[in-house]
Amino acid sequence: MKNNVLIVLMLFFLSSCRSQGEEYLQKLNRCIDKTINLKVKDIYGIESFDYYKLMGKVENIIFQDPTKESYQLLIQKIHNIPKNKVIEDGLDEMNKQGFFINDHIVDILNNCPYISLDKDDSKETSIKLRQKIIEQSYSGINKDGVDILVNYFNHTTDKEFKYLEFRSPILIMILTNYLKLNPR
């Protein structure tokens, strides 16, 4: 009898964790759709802009195999990466689609993830830790873009990394740091 109760409690706990992650992704996607997709439509007149579709395309241009390891290799080189044709091609694709990083970086890194957080949940999660890293960067506690990128990346779990929603902010930070070193 005790075992059955424990099994039921564990299943309830696991399903609530999964639903919280799914709920976060749903809120994040809605926010991205309302802010970025609509902003691109309003500013540039592009009717069917899809942020995540574009990020998937850019990711496939930059990475032959977009694994956590391939991201990590690029992040390790970000301090002194010279002009890079593959990254330039990714940036060109973004610009061609009417997406300019500086117009949307606050929504991608801060506003939408913050809006999507479960404020009632007091647990320290990787999502909340990444949000703190971004908030510290805006408050001036940590202004080093590469350090922010590395900390953010290190607090992204392997499970989360499977989702483009969690990889896209990392990709945006990689491209932002690249542009600091290689202005266009």
Order of alpha helices (4+ residues) and beta strands (2+ residues): alpha-alpha-alpha-alpha-alpha-alpha-alpha-alpha-alpha-alpha-alpha
